[in-house]
Amino acid sequence: MIKIKGRVFLLIFLVVFTMISGLFVINKFFLEKFYLSDRKESLLTIGKLVTNPHGKVDFQQLESDYNVLINVEKFQHLNSFLMDGHLTKQQVEYIRSSLEIGERVFININMHDYRGDSLYLFYPFPYLRGKYVEISTPLTYIEEGMRISTEYNLKMLGLTLLVGITLAFILEKGIDDLTSTNERLKEEIEKERELEKLRKEFIANVSHELKTPIAIIQGYAQGLHENIADESSKEFYAETIIEESKKMDFLVKELLLISKMESGQLKLNKDSFNIKELIDDISERLKVKYKGYNVKITGENVGVYGDEIYIGRVLQNLIENGFKYVYGDKVIEVYIKDEDKFCKINIVNRVEDITQEEIKKIWVPFYREKKSRNKEGYGLGLAIVKGILQSHGAEFGAEVNKDKLKIWFQLPKKAFF
């Protein structure tokens, strides 16, 4: 497919080529004839003025005004053209016989000197027998004008083509910029629509997650208020209210953390630390909570640069997420990879029937795949991971290969002390 600049250039070239070709044809076949016809008319006008018996003629003024030479000659003078080789005998006889019967004769003669090709008019004197008026004008200026006109047209063709090429590139760039802007605008509109959809889903999910503990707290509090429970039940009611309020407190704090990250207000205290030691510490603490689960760590001590507390939160959420959704053996694999300027952390666990579409949604707040919705949690863990890593300017991602899910992120290396 021809690009915009190609089409514009082709269009400009065809238009200019047609115009220049037309001018060339006019110059070659029409303009030259027009110039000659005009010169002949001028010479005839001079002939009439010179042969007018009632008029006074200033030969020098006429020669200057019309760029001609005017001579009054006898018929015998025609022989000089024959002797100089400018005309043939037949041409001389034809001119002589025409003048004798009062006819005017035009003829082009090459003078073989500075005058070059010249147009001659042999004009008879109606009242002076044996004499005629010889009027000549050089044709070189017509040829020179034609040459200049042709050169000018060719230069204009080149200049126009150059301008056309420049305009084609400018136009294509403008169209490309406009297309790019439109594409970005479409993307922004789609993002806004997606954000609006996510906001609505977010509000609905928050309402849903808060609805259950609020209902439980209200119910048990009302029971205590109305004194409908015995002493043993009262203690249970109170413990339940405290437990549900803690869940609500945890949820609200998680939501506030996400809000801080999205608004760019999360404050980081970056420093160098040993990433392996941090992983070891978090793994040991989580294994106490998740009995029977294990973390297999592969890699050496590497110093990284970041906020140790928040990176610890990232690792805790990722390992805990692996514990919740691991399939088969209860082992989470953590790989520490030393890669030039960065340290890459891979958290791998076996999963059951997870699709690429579901992988794309794991970073969305409150998202939980259908098979896992009966598990503990609100679906905020990976959304918090995403926010913390984005605040660090770190690269991260998730990949699924057969039955293994790998979530990874990388941090810049920096020696720790």
KERO-289763 format. One record per residue (C-alpha): residue number from 1; z, y, x. Coordinates in Angstrom, 1 decimal. Example, Ala and Ser with C-alpha at 12.3 -4.5 7.8 and 13.67 -1.06 7.14 Angstrom:
# residues 2
<n->1; up->7.8; north->-4.5; east->12.3>
<n->2; up->7.1; north->-1.1; east->13.7>
***
This chain:
# residues 417
<n->1; up->0.0; north->0.0; east->0.0>
<n->2; up->-1.1; north->3.4; east->1.4>
<n->3; up->1.9; north->5.7; east->2.0>
<n->4; up->2.2; north->9.2; east->0.5>
<n->5; up->1.2; north->10.9; east->3.7>
<n->6; up->-1.9; north->8.6; east->4.0>
<n->7; up->-3.0; north->9.5; east->0.5>
<n->8; up->-2.4; north->13.2; east->0.9>
<n->9; up->-4.2; north->13.2; east->4.3>
<n->10; up->-7.1; north->11.3; east->2.8>
<n->11; up->-7.3; north->13.7; east->-0.2>
<n->12; up->-7.2; north->16.8; east->2.0>
<n->13; up->-9.8; north->15.3; east->4.4>
<n->14; up->-12.2; north->14.5; east->1.6>
<n->15; up->-11.8; north->17.9; east->0.1>
<n->16; up->-12.3; north->19.7; east->3.4>
<n->17; up->-15.1; north->17.4; east->4.5>
<n->18; up->-16.9; north->18.0; east->1.2>
<n->19; up->-16.5; north->21.8; east->1.6>
<n->20; up->-17.5; north->21.9; east->5.3>
<n->21; up->-20.5; north->19.6; east->4.6>
<n->22; up->-21.5; north->21.9; east->1.7>
<n->23; up->-21.3; north->24.9; east->4.0>
<n->24; up->-23.3; north->23.2; east->6.7>
<n->25; up->-26.1; north->22.2; east->4.2>
<n->26; up->-26.1; north->25.8; east->2.9>
<n->27; up->-26.3; north->27.2; east->6.4>
<n->28; up->-29.0; north->24.8; east->7.5>
<n->29; up->-31.3; north->24.7; east->4.5>
<n->30; up->-30.6; north->27.8; east->2.4>
<n->31; up->-28.8; north->30.5; east->4.4>
<n->32; up->-31.5; north->30.5; east->7.1>
<n->33; up->-34.2; north->30.9; east->4.5>
<n->34; up->-32.2; north->33.6; east->2.8>
<n->35; up->-31.9; north->35.5; east->6.1>
<n->36; up->-35.7; north->35.2; east->6.8>
<n->37; up->-36.5; north->36.2; east->3.3>
<n->38; up->-34.2; north->39.2; east->3.6>
<n->39; up->-35.8; north->40.2; east->6.9>
<n->40; up->-39.3; north->40.0; east->5.5>
<n->41; up->-38.3; north->42.2; east->2.6>
<n->42; up->-36.9; north->44.7; east->5.2>
<n->43; up->-40.1; north->44.6; east->7.2>
<n->44; up->-42.2; north->45.2; east->4.1>
<n->45; up->-40.1; north->48.2; east->3.2>
<n->46; up->-40.7; north->49.6; east->6.6>
<n->47; up->-44.4; north->49.0; east->6.4>
<n->48; up->-44.6; north->50.9; east->3.1>
<n->49; up->-42.7; north->53.8; east->4.5>
<n->50; up->-44.8; north->54.0; east->7.7>
<n->51; up->-48.1; north->53.8; east->5.8>
<n->52; up->-47.2; north->56.2; east->3.1>
<n->53; up->-49.5; north->59.2; east->3.6>
<n->54; up->-47.2; north->61.6; east->1.8>
<n->55; up->-44.0; north->60.8; east->3.7>
<n->56; up->-42.4; north->61.8; east->7.0>
<n->57; up->-41.1; north->58.9; east->9.0>
<n->58; up->-38.7; north->58.9; east->11.9>
<n->59; up->-39.7; north->55.8; east->13.8>
<n->60; up->-36.6; north->55.8; east->16.1>
<n->61; up->-34.2; north->56.1; east->13.1>
<n->62; up->-36.0; north->53.2; east->11.4>
<n->63; up->-36.0; north->51.0; east->14.5>
<n->64; up->-32.2; north->51.7; east->15.0>
<n->65; up->-31.3; north->51.1; east->11.3>
<n->66; up->-33.3; north->47.9; east->10.9>
<n->67; up->-33.2; north->46.5; east->14.5>
<n->68; up->-37.0; north->46.5; east->14.8>
<n->69; up->-39.9; north->47.7; east->17.0>
<n->70; up->-42.7; north->49.7; east->15.3>
<n->71; up->-46.1; north->50.2; east->16.8>
<n->72; up->-49.3; north->51.5; east->15.3>
<n->73; up->-52.1; north->49.6; east->17.0>
<n->74; up->-55.9; north->49.1; east->16.9>
<n->75; up->-57.4; north->45.7; east->16.0>
<n->76; up->-58.4; north->45.2; east->19.6>
<n->77; up->-54.7; north->45.0; east->20.5>
<n->78; up->-54.5; north->41.6; east->18.8>
<n->79; up->-56.4; north->40.2; east->21.8>
<n->80; up->-53.3; north->40.8; east->24.0>
<n->81; up->-51.4; north->38.1; east->22.1>
<n->82; up->-54.2; north->35.7; east->22.9>
<n->83; up->-54.4; north->36.7; east->26.5>
<n->84; up->-50.6; north->36.4; east->26.9>
<n->85; up->-50.6; north->33.0; east->25.3>
<n->86; up->-48.4; north->34.0; east->22.4>
<n->87; up->-51.0; north->33.2; east->19.8>
<n->88; up->-54.0; north->30.9; east->19.6>
<n->89; up->-57.6; north->32.1; east->18.9>
<n->90; up->-57.5; north->30.8; east->15.4>
<n->91; up->-54.2; north->32.7; east->14.7>
<n->92; up->-55.6; north->35.9; east->16.1>
<n->93; up->-58.8; north->35.6; east->14.0>
<n->94; up->-56.8; north->34.8; east->10.9>
<n->95; up->-54.6; north->38.0; east->11.4>
<n->96; up->-57.7; north->40.1; east->12.0>
<n->97; up->-59.6; north->38.9; east->8.9>
<n->98; up->-56.5; north->39.4; east->6.7>
<n->99; up->-55.9; north->42.9; east->7.9>
<n->100; up->-59.6; north->43.8; east->7.3>
<n->101; up->-59.3; north->42.8; east->3.6>
<n->102; up->-55.9; north->44.7; east->3.3>
<n->103; up->-53.6; north->41.7; east->3.4>
<n->104; up->-50.2; north->41.6; east->5.2>
<n->105; up->-49.4; north->38.8; east->7.6>
<n->106; up->-46.0; north->37.4; east->8.7>
<n->107; up->-45.9; north->35.1; east->11.7>
<n->108; up->-43.2; north->33.8; east->14.1>
<n->109; up->-44.0; north->34.4; east->17.8>
<n->110; up->-42.1; north->33.2; east->20.8>
<n->111; up->-42.4; north->36.1; east->23.3>
<n->112; up->-41.2; north->34.0; east->26.3>
<n->113; up->-38.9; north->36.9; east->27.4>
<n->114; up->-35.6; north->38.4; east->26.4>
<n->115; up->-36.8; north->38.9; east->22.8>
<n->116; up->-37.2; north->35.1; east->22.3>
<n->117; up->-38.4; north->34.1; east->18.9>
<n->118; up->-39.5; north->37.1; east->16.8>
<n->119; up->-40.7; north->37.7; east->13.3>
<n->120; up->-43.9; north->39.9; east->13.3>
<n->121; up->-45.4; north->41.7; east->10.3>
<n->122; up->-49.0; north->42.9; east->10.7>
<n->123; up->-49.3; north->45.6; east->8.0>
<n->124; up->-52.8; north->47.2; east->7.3>
<n->125; up->-53.3; north->50.9; east->7.1>
<n->126; up->-54.9; north->51.5; east->3.7>
<n->127; up->-56.5; north->54.8; east->4.9>
<n->128; up->-57.0; north->54.3; east->8.6>
<n->129; up->-59.7; north->51.6; east->9.2>
<n->130; up->-59.4; north->49.6; east->12.4>
<n->131; up->-55.7; north->50.2; east->12.7>
<n->132; up->-52.5; north->48.4; east->11.6>
<n->133; up->-48.8; north->48.7; east->11.8>
<n->134; up->-47.1; north->46.1; east->14.0>
<n->135; up->-43.4; north->45.6; east->13.1>
<n->136; up->-41.3; north->43.0; east->14.9>
<n->137; up->-37.7; north->41.9; east->14.8>
<n->138; up->-35.9; north->39.3; east->16.9>
<n->139; up->-34.8; north->36.1; east->15.2>
<n->140; up->-32.2; north->35.2; east->17.9>
<n->141; up->-29.4; north->37.1; east->16.0>
<n->142; up->-30.1; north->34.9; east->13.0>
<n->143; up->-29.9; north->31.7; east->15.1>
<n->144; up->-26.8; north->33.1; east->16.8>
<n->145; up->-25.2; north->33.9; east->13.4>
<n->146; up->-26.0; north->30.4; east->12.3>
<n->147; up->-24.5; north->28.9; east->15.4>
<n->148; up->-21.3; north->31.0; east->15.1>
<n->149; up->-21.1; north->30.1; east->11.4>
<n->150; up->-21.4; north->26.4; east->12.2>
<n->151; up->-18.8; north->26.6; east->15.0>
<n->152; up->-16.5; north->28.5; east->12.7>
<n->153; up->-16.8; north->25.9; east->10.0>
<n->154; up->-16.1; north->23.1; east->12.5>
<n->155; up->-13.0; north->24.9; east->13.8>
<n->156; up->-11.9; north->25.5; east->10.2>
<n->157; up->-12.4; north->21.8; east->9.6>
<n->158; up->-10.2; north->20.8; east->12.6>
<n->159; up->-7.6; north->23.4; east->11.7>
<n->160; up->-7.5; north->22.4; east->8.1>
<n->161; up->-7.2; north->18.7; east->9.0>
<n->162; up->-4.3; north->19.6; east->11.4>
<n->163; up->-2.6; north->21.6; east->8.6>
<n->164; up->-3.4; north->18.7; east->6.2>
<n->165; up->-1.7; north->16.2; east->8.5>
<n->166; up->1.3; north->18.4; east->9.0>
<n->167; up->1.6; north->19.0; east->5.2>
<n->168; up->1.2; north->15.3; east->4.6>
<n->169; up->4.1; north->14.5; east->6.9>
<n->170; up->6.2; north->17.3; east->5.5>
<n->171; up->5.4; north->16.2; east->1.9>
<n->172; up->6.2; north->12.6; east->2.7>
<n->173; up->9.5; north->13.6; east->4.3>
<n->174; up->10.3; north->15.7; east->1.3>
<n->175; up->9.4; north->12.8; east->-1.1>
<n->176; up->11.4; north->10.4; east->1.1>
<n->177; up->14.4; north->12.7; east->1.1>
<n->178; up->14.1; north->13.2; east->-2.7>
<n->179; up->13.8; north->9.4; east->-3.2>
<n->180; up->16.7; north->8.8; east->-0.9>
<n->181; up->18.8; north->11.5; east->-2.8>
<n->182; up->17.8; north->9.9; east->-6.1>
<n->183; up->18.8; north->6.4; east->-4.8>
<n->184; up->22.2; north->7.8; east->-3.6>
<n->185; up->22.6; north->9.6; east->-6.9>
<n->186; up->22.0; north->6.3; east->-8.7>
<n->187; up->24.4; north->4.5; east->-6.5>
<n->188; up->27.0; north->7.2; east->-7.1>
<n->189; up->26.5; north->7.0; east->-10.8>
<n->190; up->26.8; north->3.2; east->-10.7>
<n->191; up->30.0; north->3.6; east->-8.5>
<n->192; up->31.4; north->6.0; east->-11.1>
<n->193; up->30.7; north->3.6; east->-13.9>
<n->194; up->32.2; north->0.8; east->-12.0>
<n->195; up->35.3; north->2.9; east->-11.1>
<n->196; up->35.6; north->3.9; east->-14.8>
<n->197; up->35.4; north->0.3; east->-15.7>
<n->198; up->38.0; north->-0.6; east->-13.1>
<n->199; up->40.3; north->2.2; east->-14.2>
<n->200; up->40.2; north->0.9; east->-17.8>
<n->201; up->40.8; north->-2.7; east->-16.6>
<n->202; up->43.6; north->-1.5; east->-14.3>
<n->203; up->45.4; north->0.3; east->-17.1>
<n->204; up->45.0; north->-2.7; east->-19.4>
<n->205; up->46.3; north->-5.0; east->-16.7>
<n->206; up->49.3; north->-2.8; east->-15.9>
<n->207; up->50.1; north->-2.6; east->-19.6>
<n->208; up->49.8; north->-6.3; east->-19.8>
<n->209; up->52.0; north->-7.0; east->-16.8>
<n->210; up->54.7; north->-4.6; east->-17.9>
<n->211; up->54.6; north->-5.6; east->-21.5>
<n->212; up->56.3; north->-9.1; east->-20.9>
<n->213; up->59.3; north->-7.9; east->-18.8>
<n->214; up->59.8; north->-4.9; east->-21.0>
<n->215; up->59.9; north->-7.1; east->-24.1>
<n->216; up->62.3; north->-9.6; east->-22.4>
<n->217; up->64.6; north->-6.7; east->-21.3>
<n->218; up->64.5; north->-5.2; east->-24.8>
<n->219; up->65.3; north->-8.5; east->-26.5>
<n->220; up->68.2; north->-9.5; east->-24.2>
<n->221; up->69.6; north->-5.9; east->-24.1>
<n->222; up->69.5; north->-5.8; east->-27.9>
<n->223; up->71.3; north->-9.2; east->-28.0>
<n->224; up->74.0; north->-7.9; east->-25.8>
<n->225; up->74.3; north->-4.6; east->-27.8>
<n->226; up->74.7; north->-6.5; east->-31.1>
<n->227; up->77.1; north->-9.0; east->-29.4>
<n->228; up->75.3; north->-12.0; east->-30.7>
<n->229; up->75.8; north->-14.1; east->-27.6>
<n->230; up->78.9; north->-16.0; east->-26.3>
<n->231; up->80.4; north->-15.3; east->-22.9>
<n->232; up->78.2; north->-17.8; east->-21.1>
<n->233; up->75.0; north->-16.5; east->-22.8>
<n->234; up->76.0; north->-12.9; east->-21.9>
<n->235; up->75.9; north->-13.8; east->-18.2>
<n->236; up->72.5; north->-15.4; east->-18.7>
<n->237; up->71.2; north->-12.4; east->-20.6>
<n->238; up->72.4; north->-10.0; east->-17.9>
<n->239; up->70.9; north->-12.1; east->-15.1>
<n->240; up->67.6; north->-12.2; east->-17.0>
<n->241; up->67.6; north->-8.4; east->-17.5>
<n->242; up->68.3; north->-7.9; east->-13.8>
<n->243; up->65.5; north->-10.3; east->-12.7>
<n->244; up->62.9; north->-8.8; east->-15.0>
<n->245; up->63.8; north->-5.3; east->-13.9>
<n->246; up->63.4; north->-6.4; east->-10.3>
<n->247; up->59.9; north->-7.7; east->-11.1>
<n->248; up->59.1; north->-4.4; east->-12.8>
<n->249; up->60.5; north->-2.5; east->-9.8>
<n->250; up->58.3; north->-4.6; east->-7.5>
<n->251; up->55.2; north->-4.1; east->-9.6>
<n->252; up->55.7; north->-0.3; east->-9.8>
<n->253; up->56.3; north->-0.1; east->-6.0>
<n->254; up->53.1; north->-2.1; east->-5.4>
<n->255; up->51.1; north->0.2; east->-7.7>
<n->256; up->52.5; north->3.3; east->-6.0>
<n->257; up->51.5; north->1.8; east->-2.6>
<n->258; up->47.9; north->1.2; east->-3.9>
<n->259; up->47.9; north->4.8; east->-5.3>
<n->260; up->48.9; north->6.2; east->-1.9>
<n->261; up->46.2; north->4.3; east->-0.1>
<n->262; up->43.5; north->5.2; east->-2.6>
<n->263; up->44.5; north->8.9; east->-2.4>
<n->264; up->44.6; north->8.8; east->1.4>
<n->265; up->48.3; north->9.7; east->1.5>
<n->266; up->49.5; north->6.5; east->3.3>
<n->267; up->51.2; north->7.6; east->6.5>
<n->268; up->50.7; north->5.3; east->9.5>
<n->269; up->52.9; north->5.1; east->12.6>
<n->270; up->50.4; north->3.5; east->15.0>
<n->271; up->51.5; north->1.9; east->18.3>
<n->272; up->50.7; north->-1.1; east->20.4>
<n->273; up->52.3; north->-4.4; east->19.6>
<n->274; up->51.9; north->-8.2; east->20.1>
<n->275; up->49.9; north->-9.6; east->17.2>
<n->276; up->50.8; north->-13.2; east->17.9>
<n->277; up->54.6; north->-12.5; east->17.9>
<n->278; up->54.2; north->-10.7; east->14.6>
<n->279; up->52.2; north->-13.7; east->13.1>
<n->280; up->54.8; north->-16.2; east->14.4>
<n->281; up->57.7; north->-14.2; east->12.8>
<n->282; up->56.0; north->-13.8; east->9.4>
<n->283; up->55.0; north->-17.5; east->9.3>
<n->284; up->58.5; north->-18.6; east->10.0>
<n->285; up->59.9; north->-16.4; east->7.2>
<n->286; up->57.3; north->-17.5; east->4.7>
<n->287; up->57.8; north->-21.2; east->5.5>
<n->288; up->61.5; north->-20.8; east->4.3>
<n->289; up->60.2; north->-19.5; east->1.0>
<n->290; up->57.4; north->-22.0; east->0.6>
<n->291; up->58.9; north->-25.4; east->1.4>
<n->292; up->56.5; north->-28.0; east->2.6>
<n->293; up->53.8; north->-25.5; east->3.7>
<n->294; up->52.8; north->-25.0; east->7.3>
<n->295; up->51.0; north->-22.4; east->9.4>
<n->296; up->48.9; north->-23.5; east->12.3>
<n->297; up->48.4; north->-20.7; east->14.8>
<n->298; up->45.7; north->-20.8; east->17.5>
<n->299; up->45.4; north->-18.1; east->20.1>
<n->300; up->47.2; north->-16.2; east->22.9>
<n->301; up->49.3; north->-13.1; east->23.0>
<n->302; up->47.1; north->-10.0; east->22.5>
<n->303; up->48.1; north->-6.4; east->22.3>
<n->304; up->46.7; north->-4.5; east->19.4>
<n->305; up->47.0; north->-0.9; east->18.1>
<n->306; up->48.1; north->-0.1; east->14.6>
<n->307; up->51.1; north->0.3; east->12.3>
<n->308; up->53.1; north->-2.9; east->12.9>
<n->309; up->54.9; north->-2.7; east->9.6>
<n->310; up->51.8; north->-2.4; east->7.4>
<n->311; up->49.8; north->-4.9; east->9.5>
<n->312; up->52.8; north->-7.2; east->9.0>
<n->313; up->52.4; north->-6.6; east->5.2>
<n->314; up->48.7; north->-7.5; east->5.6>
<n->315; up->49.5; north->-10.8; east->7.4>
<n->316; up->52.3; north->-11.7; east->4.9>
<n->317; up->50.0; north->-11.1; east->1.9>
<n->318; up->47.1; north->-13.1; east->3.4>
<n->319; up->49.3; north->-16.1; east->4.5>
<n->320; up->51.2; north->-16.0; east->1.2>
<n->321; up->47.8; north->-15.9; east->-0.7>
<n->322; up->46.7; north->-18.9; east->1.3>
<n->323; up->50.0; north->-20.8; east->0.4>
<n->324; up->49.4; north->-20.0; east->-3.3>
<n->325; up->45.8; north->-21.1; east->-3.5>
<n->326; up->45.5; north->-23.8; east->-0.8>
<n->327; up->43.9; north->-27.0; east->-1.9>
<n->328; up->44.8; north->-30.4; east->-0.5>
<n->329; up->47.0; north->-30.4; east->2.6>
<n->330; up->49.4; north->-27.4; east->2.6>
<n->331; up->48.3; north->-26.0; east->5.9>
<n->332; up->47.1; north->-22.4; east->6.6>
<n->333; up->45.2; north->-21.9; east->9.9>
<n->334; up->45.4; north->-18.6; east->11.7>
<n->335; up->43.1; north->-17.9; east->14.6>
<n->336; up->43.6; north->-15.1; east->17.1>
<n->337; up->40.4; north->-14.2; east->18.8>
<n->338; up->40.2; north->-11.9; east->21.8>
<n->339; up->36.8; north->-10.2; east->21.5>
<n->340; up->36.1; north->-7.5; east->24.1>
<n->341; up->37.5; north->-4.3; east->22.7>
<n->342; up->38.9; north->-5.9; east->19.5>
<n->343; up->41.2; north->-8.6; east->18.4>
<n->344; up->39.9; north->-10.6; east->15.4>
<n->345; up->42.3; north->-12.4; east->13.1>
<n->346; up->41.0; north->-15.3; east->10.9>
<n->347; up->43.2; north->-16.8; east->8.1>
<n->348; up->41.6; north->-20.0; east->6.9>
<n->349; up->42.6; north->-22.4; east->4.0>
<n->350; up->41.0; north->-25.0; east->1.9>
<n->351; up->40.0; north->-24.0; east->-1.6>
<n->352; up->38.6; north->-25.7; east->-4.7>
<n->353; up->35.3; north->-24.6; east->-6.3>
<n->354; up->35.3; north->-20.9; east->-5.3>
<n->355; up->32.0; north->-19.0; east->-5.7>
<n->356; up->30.5; north->-16.1; east->-3.8>
<n->357; up->30.8; north->-14.0; east->-7.0>
<n->358; up->34.5; north->-14.7; east->-7.1>
<n->359; up->34.8; north->-13.8; east->-3.3>
<n->360; up->33.4; north->-10.3; east->-4.1>
<n->361; up->36.1; north->-9.7; east->-6.6>
<n->362; up->39.2; north->-10.8; east->-4.7>
<n->363; up->39.8; north->-7.3; east->-3.4>
<n->364; up->40.0; north->-5.8; east->-7.0>
<n->365; up->43.6; north->-5.1; east->-8.2>
<n->366; up->44.9; north->-7.7; east->-10.7>
<n->367; up->42.0; north->-10.0; east->-10.1>
<n->368; up->42.9; north->-13.7; east->-10.1>
<n->369; up->40.4; north->-16.5; east->-10.4>
<n->370; up->40.6; north->-18.3; east->-13.7>
<n->371; up->41.9; north->-21.6; east->-12.2>
<n->372; up->44.8; north->-19.6; east->-10.6>
<n->373; up->46.0; north->-17.4; east->-13.4>
<n->374; up->49.1; north->-19.5; east->-14.1>
<n->375; up->50.3; north->-19.0; east->-10.6>
<n->376; up->53.0; north->-16.5; east->-9.7>
<n->377; up->52.0; north->-12.9; east->-8.8>
<n->378; up->50.1; north->-9.9; east->-10.2>
<n->379; up->46.8; north->-10.1; east->-8.2>
<n->380; up->47.7; north->-7.1; east->-6.1>
<n->381; up->48.1; north->-8.7; east->-2.7>
<n->382; up->44.5; north->-8.6; east->-1.5>
<n->383; up->44.0; north->-5.1; east->-3.0>
<n->384; up->46.9; north->-3.9; east->-0.8>
<n->385; up->45.4; north->-5.7; east->2.2>
<n->386; up->42.1; north->-3.9; east->1.6>
<n->387; up->43.9; north->-0.5; east->1.3>
<n->388; up->46.0; north->-0.9; east->4.5>
<n->389; up->43.0; north->-2.1; east->6.5>
<n->390; up->40.8; north->0.8; east->5.2>
<n->391; up->43.6; north->3.2; east->6.1>
<n->392; up->43.4; north->1.8; east->9.7>
<n->393; up->39.6; north->2.1; east->9.7>
<n->394; up->39.5; north->-1.6; east->10.4>
<n->395; up->36.6; north->-4.0; east->9.6>
<n->396; up->37.5; north->-6.9; east->7.3>
<n->397; up->35.9; north->-9.4; east->5.0>
<n->398; up->36.0; north->-12.8; east->3.3>
<n->399; up->33.6; north->-15.8; east->3.6>
<n->400; up->33.5; north->-19.2; east->2.0>
<n->401; up->31.9; north->-22.2; east->3.7>
<n->402; up->32.0; north->-25.3; east->1.6>
<n->403; up->35.7; north->-25.9; east->0.8>
<n->404; up->37.1; north->-23.4; east->3.3>
<n->405; up->37.9; north->-19.7; east->2.6>
<n->406; up->38.1; north->-17.5; east->5.6>
<n->407; up->39.6; north->-14.0; east->5.3>
<n->408; up->39.4; north->-11.9; east->8.5>
<n->409; up->40.1; north->-8.5; east->10.0>
<n->410; up->40.0; north->-6.9; east->13.4>
<n->411; up->42.1; north->-4.3; east->15.2>
<n->412; up->41.5; north->-2.4; east->18.4>
<n->413; up->43.1; north->-3.9; east->21.5>
<n->414; up->45.8; north->-2.0; east->23.4>
<n->415; up->48.3; north->-3.4; east->26.0>
<n->416; up->51.9; north->-3.7; east->24.7>
<n->417; up->55.0; north->-3.3; east->26.8>
***
